[in-house]
Amino acid sequence: MGDQPAFTLTIDQNKYLPLDGREVHAILTIGSAGAPVAQAVPAEAAEVIIIDTSGSMSGSKIREARQAAATAVRTLRDGVHFAVVAGTERAQVVYPGGHANLVRASPATRAEAERAIGRLSAHGGTAIGEWLKLAGHLLTAHPSAIRHAILMTDGQNNERPEVFASVLAGWSGKFVCDSLGVGDDWAPAELRKVAEAMLGTFDFVRDQGDLPEFFRRLTQTSMSKTVAELSLRVWVPQTARLKFVKQVSPTLLDLTGKRTDVNPLTGDYPTGSWGAEEREYHVCVEVPPGQIGQEIRAGWVKLVRPDTQEVVASGNVLAQWTDDLAQSTRINRKVAHYTGQAELHELIQDGLSLRAQGDIDTATARLAKARKLAEESGREDTARLLEKVVEVDPVTGTARLRRNVDKADEIELDTGSVRTSRLRKEGS
């Protein structure tokens, strides 16, 4: 196993609870060194590049999309299995033509794929579920590969919500999909659903000229993955309840509903594929009250390879009851930081949604609070975007929503709210 990446798991928490304390919070920091440089054979990988070619993509948009898809193809390393899919109200494999199999990337197949991409034209509607379904079928033929798709769209999904939801549920966990929204006529809520179901990211390409660079970066990241899937296996005692498991860095992703039972006390939570990177997860366990001085293991966390059941790292979440107020009221810095980040995301989502529904008063209160929280937590980027949506009178402190908000600013605020900032080291 000398060619396997090394994983580390560290747990940050304040284990001390007051006598009536029941909630145990912990932040799990998982690091992977990636595969060693000496690893001779790169990981097997399969990639599907999905381009929106619906009618709204006409003109310069389809030109930029063709360029972006070609950039992704050029970024694939030799030997990776790949296909290019054009998406309208149906999905079509534009390369390799004529059959629904992936082909290995080589100078020859990359050149053929670029020629096929060059012939893409814009027409028809948008059915994102159909696109994902085809990508899923193509990737299924490579069960041991790191399976990944990139999807870009500029419009809103025309599928019935229940149809879209059933596709996402059916393919969730089968491959990772990163998606991009271009321009200001797409719905962030739809790509957020894709990201949550497919354990991927979603991002806003404000300037369509940047699309090729986004595609290059996403493809490069995908090519750097060395482990196809890892599960977070969490055990809690019989008398306890696992309230949630969430990824909190680099983006917010709620994994709670993705549990697969291992046994009545243990569940596996998928984390997707890994390269050399660090991610953080927030676990909350509810335990029954205990006696002064009593210490229990409130959770046992393992990082497991689902295919071999090998445990690559593990750690304990502890709880100890105390009557020392100073100990029990101390909030762990990391827990506090990520709880604040999650609150900021929720305030922004609520505020934008209420604004769209016309509930201006509540929307203003939520967004003004978000702006204050962003400023206090050093999220200057988010604070700047919030300033474009809600203004605060410096004298009276009264907040009000701005009248003519640029749609692109609103989308950037919406999509950016899932990205979190790392906790700064003390003294920095």
C-alpha positions, 0 to 999 in steps of 0.5 A, spaced: 500 500 500 506 504 499 503 508 493 496 510 497 495 517 499 496 519 507 490 521 511 490 525 517 484 526 522 484 532 527 478 533 532 477 540 535 472 541 540 470 543 547 468 536 551 466 540 557 458 540 558 454 543 564 450 539 568 444 539 563 448 540 557 446 535 551 449 538 545 456 536 543 459 539 537 466 538 534 470 540 527 473 534 524 479 537 519 481 531 514 487 532 510 490 528 504 497 529 502 495 526 495 498 520 492 506 520 493 510 523 487 513 516 486 506 513 484 507 510 477 500 509 475 495 515 475 489 514 478 483 511 473 479 517 471 472 518 467 470 525 465 464 527 462 464 535 459 456 537 459 455 543 455 448 547 454 447 548 447 440 550 448 437 556 444 439 562 449 446 560 448 446 563 441 451 568 439 458 569 443 455 564 448 456 558 444 463 560 441 465 561 449 462 555 451 466 551 445 472 554 447 471 552 454 469 545 452 476 545 448 480 547 453 477 542 458 479 536 453 486 539 452 487 539 460 485 531 460 491 527 461 493 521 456 489 515 458 483 518 461 476 516 459 472 522 456 466 524 452 462 531 450 455 531 451 451 537 448 444 539 452 438 541 450 431 538 452 435 532 451 442 530 452 446 528 446 453 525 446 457 529 441 464 526 442 465 520 441 459 520 436 455 514 434 456 510 441 455 511 448 462 509 450 467 513 453 474 513 449 481 514 452 484 521 451 490 521 446 493 526 442 488 523 436 482 523 440 483 530 443 483 533 436 477 529 434 473 531 440 475 539 439 473 538 431 466 535 434 466 541 439 467 546 433 460 544 430 456 545 436 450 550 435 445 553 439 437 551 439 432 548 443 430 547 451 434 546 457 433 539 461 439 538 466 436 532 469 437 529 462 444 531 461 446 528 468 442 522 466 446 521 460 453 522 464 451 517 469 450 512 464 456 513 460 460 513 467 457 507 470 461 503 465 467 505 469 466 503 476 473 503 479 475 510 476 474 517 479 468 519 476 467 526 474 462 531 470 463 538 469 456 542 467 455 549 464 448 552 463 446 559 462 438 558 463 433 555 467 431 548 467 425 546 463 423 540 467 418 539 472 421 539 479 419 532 481 422 529 475 429 533 476 429 531 483 428 524 482 434 524 477 438 527 482 436 522 487 437 516 483 444 518 481 446 522 488 453 519 490 454 515 483 459 521 480 461 528 482 459 533 478 461 541 478 457 546 475 457 553 472 452 558 471 453 563 466 450 570 465 444 572 469 438 568 467 440 561 471 437 559 477 442 558 483 437 554 487 437 549 481 445 548 481 445 548 488 441 542 488 446 539 483 452 540 487 448 538 494 446 531 490 453 530 486 457 532 492 460 538 487 461 545 487 457 550 483 460 557 481 458 563 477 461 565 471 460 573 471 464 574 465 463 569 459 470 570 457 472 567 463 469 560 462 475 557 458 479 558 465 473 556 469 473 549 465 481 548 465 481 549 473 475 544 474 478 539 469 485 540 472 482 539 479 479 533 477 485 530 474 489 531 481 484 526 485 487 520 487 482 516 491 475 515 488 471 515 494 471 516 502 466 515 507 465 518 514 463 513 518 460 515 525 458 511 531 454 514 536 452 511 543 445 507 543 443 513 548 445 518 543 442 521 537 447 524 531 443 531 529 447 533 523 454 531 519 456 537 515 462 539 510 463 546 512 470 548 508 471 549 503 464 549 501 458 548 505 454 541 504 449 538 508 451 530 508 446 529 514 440 526 509 446 522 505 447 517 511 447 509 509 446 505 515 452 500 517 448 498 523 443 501 528 449 505 531 453 507 525 452 510 519 456 512 513 456 519 510 459 520 502 465 525 501 466 524 494 473 523 491 480 526 494 486 529 491 491 533 496 487 537 500 484 539 506 476 539 508 473 540 515 466 537 517 462 539 523 458 533 527 453 535 532 451 529 537 445 530 542 447 526 549 443 524 555 445 528 561 451 525 565 454 526 572 459 531 574 466 528 572 463 523 568 467 522 561 464 518 555 465 517 548 460 521 544 462 519 537 467 515 534 469 517 527 473 513 522 475 515 515 473 509 510 474 506 503 468 503 501 471 498 496 475 495 501 473 497 508 480 500 510 480 505 515 485 510 513 484 515 519 480 515 526 478 519 532 474 520 538 468 526 540 468 526 547 463 529 552 465 530 560 460 534 565 463 539 569 460 544 574 466 549 572 462 554 569 469 557 565 470 550 562 463 549 560 462 555 557 468 556 553 466 555 545 472 552 541 474 557 536 473 553 530 466 551 532 464 558 533 467 560 526 464 555 522 457 556 526 458 563 524 459 561 517 453 557 516 449 562 520 451 567 514 449 563 509 442 562 512 441 569 513 443 571 505 439 565 503 433 567 507 434 574 505 434 573 498 428 568 498 424 573 502 426 579 497 424 575 491 417 573 495 416 581 496 417 580 504 421 586 504 421 588 512 424 581 514 428 580 508 432 587 510 432 585 517 436 578 515 440 581 509 442 587 514 444 582 520 448 578 514 452 584 512 454 586 520 456 578 521 460 578 514 464 585 516 465 582 524 468 575 521 472 578 516 468 576 510 470 583 506 468 579 499 461 578 502 460 584 506 462 588 499 456 584 495 451 585 501 453 592 501 450 592 493 443 589 496 442 592 502 445 599 505 445 601 512 445 609 514 451 610 518 448 615 523 441 612 525 443 604 523 437 603 519 437 598 513 434 598 507 434 594 501 437 598 495 432 599 489 436 597 483 440 591 484 444 588 479 442 581 477 449 579 477 451 582 483 445 578 487 447 571 483 454 572 485 452 573 493 447 567 492 452 562 489 458 565 494 454 564 500 456 557 500 464 558 500 467 559 507 473 562 509 478 558 513 479 560 521 485 565 521 490 563 526 491 566 532 495 573 532 495 573 524 
